[in-house]
Amino acid sequence: MDLALFDLDETLICEDSASLWCRWLVSQGYAPAALVEQERALMVRYREGLLSAEEYMQATLTPLAGMGTLTVAGWVRRFIQRDILPRLYPAAREKLAWHQQRGDKVMVMSPGGDHLAMPIAQQLGADGALAVGVEIVNDRYSGRPCGVSNHGRDATARLTDWLALQDDARFTQIWAYGDSINDLPLLERADRAHVINPAEPLYQLALQRGWEVCRWIK
Protein backbone atom coordinates (compact mmCIF):
# COMPACT_ATOMS: atom_id res chain seq x y z
CA MET A 1 0.00 0.00 0.00
CA ASP A 2 1.21 3.50 -0.86
CA LEU A 3 0.60 6.77 0.95
CA ALA A 4 -0.75 9.75 -1.01
CA LEU A 5 -0.39 13.20 0.56
CA PHE A 6 -2.36 16.09 -0.95
CA ASP A 7 -1.84 19.71 -0.01
CA LEU A 8 -5.29 21.30 0.21
CA ASP A 9 -5.10 24.97 -0.73
CA GLU A 10 -4.44 25.74 -4.40
CA THR A 11 -3.56 22.08 -4.97
CA LEU A 12 -6.83 20.20 -4.49
CA ILE A 13 -8.90 23.38 -4.68
CA CYS A 14 -8.24 26.55 -6.65
CA GLU A 15 -8.27 28.94 -3.67
CA ASP A 16 -7.28 29.11 -0.01
CA SER A 17 -9.77 27.37 2.28
CA ALA A 18 -9.08 29.58 5.33
CA SER A 19 -9.69 32.76 3.32
CA LEU A 20 -12.88 31.29 1.91
CA TRP A 21 -14.00 30.34 5.42
CA CYS A 22 -13.53 33.89 6.73
CA ARG A 23 -15.54 35.27 3.81
CA TRP A 24 -18.26 32.69 4.44
CA LEU A 25 -18.49 33.63 8.13
CA VAL A 26 -18.93 37.27 7.16
CA SER A 27 -21.50 36.45 4.47
CA GLN A 28 -23.59 34.56 7.03
CA GLY A 29 -23.38 37.32 9.63
CA TYR A 30 -21.22 35.24 12.00
CA ALA A 31 -18.25 37.62 11.85
CA PRO A 32 -17.78 41.36 11.27
CA ALA A 33 -17.07 42.56 7.74
CA ALA A 34 -13.65 43.84 8.85
CA LEU A 35 -12.49 40.21 9.18
CA VAL A 36 -12.16 39.87 5.40
CA GLU A 37 -9.63 42.69 5.07
CA GLN A 38 -7.86 41.65 8.26
CA GLU A 39 -7.50 38.09 6.99
CA ARG A 40 -6.21 39.29 3.63
CA ALA A 41 -3.47 41.33 5.30
CA LEU A 42 -2.54 38.45 7.58
CA MET A 43 -2.35 36.05 4.64
CA VAL A 44 0.11 38.34 2.83
CA ARG A 45 2.38 38.33 5.88
CA TYR A 46 1.97 34.57 6.31
CA ARG A 47 2.96 33.83 2.70
CA GLU A 48 5.99 36.09 3.07
CA GLY A 49 7.08 34.09 6.09
CA LEU A 50 6.52 37.01 8.46
CA LEU A 51 3.69 35.35 10.38
CA SER A 52 3.36 31.86 11.82
CA ALA A 53 0.36 29.62 11.23
CA GLU A 54 -0.49 29.89 14.94
CA GLU A 55 -0.51 33.71 14.81
CA TYR A 56 -2.65 33.67 11.69
CA MET A 57 -5.11 31.25 13.25
CA GLN A 58 -5.18 33.09 16.57
CA ALA A 59 -6.54 36.12 14.73
CA THR A 60 -8.95 34.31 12.44
CA LEU A 61 -10.39 31.89 15.03
CA THR A 62 -11.91 34.74 17.04
CA PRO A 63 -15.44 34.29 15.59
CA LEU A 64 -15.53 30.71 16.91
CA ALA A 65 -14.70 31.62 20.51
CA GLY A 66 -17.44 30.27 22.76
CA MET A 67 -19.30 28.51 19.96
CA GLY A 68 -20.43 24.91 20.44
CA THR A 69 -18.73 22.23 18.38
CA LEU A 70 -22.03 20.94 16.94
CA THR A 71 -23.01 24.42 15.81
CA VAL A 72 -19.69 24.97 14.08
CA ALA A 73 -19.85 21.51 12.49
CA GLY A 74 -23.14 22.54 10.89
CA TRP A 75 -21.58 25.74 9.61
CA VAL A 76 -18.66 23.81 8.15
CA ARG A 77 -20.93 21.37 6.31
CA ARG A 78 -22.75 24.24 4.63
CA PHE A 79 -19.45 25.98 3.86
CA ILE A 80 -17.98 22.89 2.21
CA GLN A 81 -21.01 22.43 -0.02
CA ARG A 82 -21.10 26.08 -1.09
CA ASP A 83 -17.46 27.11 -1.26
CA ILE A 84 -15.13 24.08 -1.30
CA LEU A 85 -16.59 21.38 -3.53
CA PRO A 86 -17.29 23.77 -6.43
CA ARG A 87 -13.61 24.80 -6.34
CA LEU A 88 -12.19 21.28 -6.46
CA TYR A 89 -10.06 20.76 -9.56
CA PRO A 90 -11.55 18.01 -11.78
CA ALA A 91 -8.06 16.55 -12.17
CA ALA A 92 -7.71 16.52 -8.38
CA ARG A 93 -10.94 14.57 -8.05
CA GLU A 94 -9.66 12.08 -10.62
CA LYS A 95 -6.31 11.69 -8.88
CA LEU A 96 -7.98 11.19 -5.50
CA ALA A 97 -10.20 8.50 -7.03
CA TRP A 98 -7.19 6.86 -8.68
CA HIS A 99 -5.37 6.52 -5.38
CA GLN A 100 -8.51 5.30 -3.63
CA GLN A 101 -9.07 2.63 -6.29
CA ARG A 102 -5.49 1.45 -5.81
CA GLY A 103 -6.17 1.03 -2.11
CA ASP A 104 -3.68 3.73 -1.11
CA LYS A 105 -3.90 5.65 2.15
CA VAL A 106 -4.97 9.19 1.23
CA MET A 107 -4.30 12.12 3.56
CA VAL A 108 -4.98 15.84 3.12
CA MET A 109 -2.33 18.27 4.37
CA SER A 110 -3.29 21.75 5.52
CA PRO A 111 -1.55 24.57 7.42
CA GLY A 112 -5.00 25.58 8.67
CA GLY A 113 -7.23 24.24 11.41
CA ASP A 114 -8.46 20.68 11.69
CA HIS A 115 -12.02 21.97 12.22
CA LEU A 116 -11.99 22.63 8.46
CA ALA A 117 -9.41 20.16 7.15
CA MET A 118 -10.91 17.03 8.69
CA PRO A 119 -14.47 17.45 7.35
CA ILE A 120 -13.13 18.57 3.97
CA ALA A 121 -10.98 15.44 3.79
CA GLN A 122 -14.00 13.33 4.72
CA GLN A 123 -16.08 14.93 1.97
CA LEU A 124 -13.33 14.18 -0.54
CA GLY A 125 -13.18 10.54 0.50
CA ALA A 126 -9.70 10.83 2.02
CA ASP A 127 -8.69 8.78 5.03
CA GLY A 128 -7.90 11.80 7.17
CA ALA A 129 -6.12 15.13 7.41
CA LEU A 130 -3.00 16.49 9.04
CA ALA A 131 -3.68 20.05 10.19
CA VAL A 132 -3.28 22.38 13.15
CA GLY A 133 -5.37 21.48 16.19
CA VAL A 134 -8.04 23.90 17.35
CA GLU A 135 -8.64 24.00 21.10
CA ILE A 136 -11.98 22.78 22.44
CA VAL A 137 -12.99 23.26 26.08
CA ASN A 138 -16.24 21.72 27.35
CA ASP A 139 -17.49 21.14 23.79
CA ARG A 140 -16.90 24.76 22.84
CA TYR A 141 -14.18 26.36 20.78
CA SER A 142 -11.82 28.55 22.80
CA GLY A 143 -10.75 30.54 19.75
CA ARG A 144 -7.13 29.38 20.10
CA PRO A 145 -5.02 26.93 18.09
CA CYS A 146 -3.15 24.14 19.80
CA GLY A 147 -0.30 21.88 18.79
CA VAL A 148 2.59 22.38 16.41
CA SER A 149 2.35 24.41 13.22
CA ASN A 150 1.78 22.47 10.00
CA HIS A 151 3.73 24.96 7.87
CA GLY A 152 7.02 24.22 6.11
CA ARG A 153 9.40 22.07 8.14
CA ASP A 154 6.78 21.66 10.85
CA ALA A 155 4.54 19.92 8.32
CA THR A 156 7.12 17.18 7.86
CA ALA A 157 7.52 16.93 11.65
CA ARG A 158 3.78 16.38 11.96
CA LEU A 159 3.95 13.81 9.17
CA THR A 160 6.86 12.03 10.87
CA ASP A 161 4.92 11.87 14.15
CA TRP A 162 1.85 10.53 12.34
CA LEU A 163 3.86 7.89 10.47
CA ALA A 164 5.35 6.69 13.76
CA LEU A 165 1.83 5.84 14.94
CA GLN A 166 1.01 3.74 11.87
CA ASP A 167 2.29 0.52 13.36
CA ASP A 168 0.24 -1.75 11.14
CA ALA A 169 0.82 0.17 7.91
CA ARG A 170 3.74 -0.43 5.61
CA PHE A 171 3.82 2.16 2.87
CA THR A 172 5.74 1.06 -0.19
CA GLN A 173 5.94 4.58 -1.62
CA ILE A 174 4.93 8.09 -0.62
CA TRP A 175 3.27 10.27 -3.22
CA ALA A 176 3.01 14.00 -2.61
CA TYR A 177 1.10 16.77 -4.38
CA GLY A 178 1.79 20.45 -3.69
CA ASP A 179 1.66 23.83 -5.40
CA SER A 180 3.94 26.09 -3.37
CA ILE A 181 7.55 26.46 -2.34
CA ASN A 182 6.15 26.11 1.18
CA ASP A 183 5.35 22.51 0.24
CA LEU A 184 9.01 21.81 -0.56
CA PRO A 185 9.72 19.80 2.64
CA LEU A 186 6.70 17.63 1.88
CA LEU A 187 7.72 17.13 -1.76
CA GLU A 188 11.28 16.28 -0.73
CA ARG A 189 9.97 13.60 1.64
CA ALA A 190 8.07 11.84 -1.16
CA ASP A 191 9.20 9.06 -3.47
CA ARG A 192 6.87 10.40 -6.17
CA ALA A 193 6.55 14.20 -6.06
CA HIS A 194 4.03 16.15 -8.16
CA VAL A 195 3.89 19.93 -8.35
CA ILE A 196 0.56 21.50 -9.28
CA ASN A 197 0.42 24.78 -11.23
CA PRO A 198 3.76 25.87 -9.72
CA ALA A 199 5.13 29.39 -9.69
CA GLU A 200 8.50 29.85 -11.39
CA PRO A 201 10.85 29.02 -8.47
CA LEU A 202 9.12 25.72 -7.73
CA TYR A 203 8.73 24.98 -11.44
CA GLN A 204 12.47 25.31 -12.04
CA LEU A 205 13.24 23.19 -9.01
CA ALA A 206 10.81 20.52 -10.22
CA LEU A 207 12.58 20.41 -13.57
CA GLN A 208 15.96 20.04 -11.89
CA ARG A 209 14.77 17.20 -9.68
CA GLY A 210 12.67 15.38 -12.23
CA TRP A 211 9.39 15.90 -10.41
CA GLU A 212 6.18 15.68 -12.40
CA VAL A 213 4.64 19.06 -13.22
CA CYS A 214 0.83 19.09 -13.53
CA ARG A 215 -1.32 21.86 -14.94
CA TRP A 216 -4.74 21.52 -13.37
CA ILE A 217 -7.51 23.83 -14.55
CA LYS A 218 -10.94 24.55 -13.12
Secondary structure as GFF3:
##gff-version 3
##sequence-region A 1 218
A	DSSP	beta_strand	3	7	.	.	.	ID=ss1
A	DSSP	alpha_helix	17	27	.	.	.	ID=ss2
A	DSSP	alpha_helix	34	47	.	.	.	ID=ss3
A	DSSP	alpha_helix	53	60	.	.	.	ID=ss4
A	DSSP	three_ten_helix	62	64	.	.	.	ID=ss5
A	DSSP	alpha_helix	69	79	.	.	.	ID=ss6
A	DSSP	pi_helix	80	84	.	.	.	ID=ss7
A	DSSP	three_ten_helix	85	87	.	.	.	ID=ss8
A	DSSP	alpha_helix	90	102	.	.	.	ID=ss9
A	DSSP	beta_strand	105	113	.	.	.	ID=ss10
A	DSSP	alpha_helix	114	123	.	.	.	ID=ss11
A	DSSP	beta_strand	128	137	.	.	.	ID=ss12
A	DSSP	beta_strand	140	146	.	.	.	ID=ss13
A	DSSP	alpha_helix	153	164	.	.	.	ID=ss14
A	DSSP	beta_strand	174	178	.	.	.	ID=ss15
A	DSSP	three_ten_helix	181	183	.	.	.	ID=ss16
A	DSSP	alpha_helix	184	189	.	.	.	ID=ss17
A	DSSP	beta_strand	192	196	.	.	.	ID=ss18
A	DSSP	alpha_helix	200	209	.	.	.	ID=ss19
A	DSSP	beta_strand	212	214	.	.	.	ID=ss20
###
